Amino acid sequence: MHVETIRYYERLGLIPRPEARSGFRQYPQATVERIRSIKRAQDFGFSLREINELYAITATSDSSRQAMCAKVEEKVREIETRIAALVELRATNCKAW
């Protein structure tokens, strides 16, 4: 992963900025795992804004699991709608394009 991507995540508040030691930033394992989860969420189609919202939900809500699951279900429905539109486009031999 590029260093600029990690710094961008820091600026967005997705990951905490560590203290620099000997001129280098050393990230704890929890931050490394969080970066992996961010990349996985992006692979699933979540934007960085949406990922940040999911983290905010889990950090502040007593019923965070339910709220997070609702957001995930919303994203699944959005993706299913896009898939259906793409299948329809393919069925028309891309004439609607």
Secondary structure, DSSP 8 states (H G I E B T S, - for coil): --HHHHHHHHHHTSS----EETTEE---HHHHHHHHHHHHHHHTT--HHHHHHHHHHHHH-TTHHHHHHHHHHHHHHHHHHHHHHHHHHHHTTTTT-
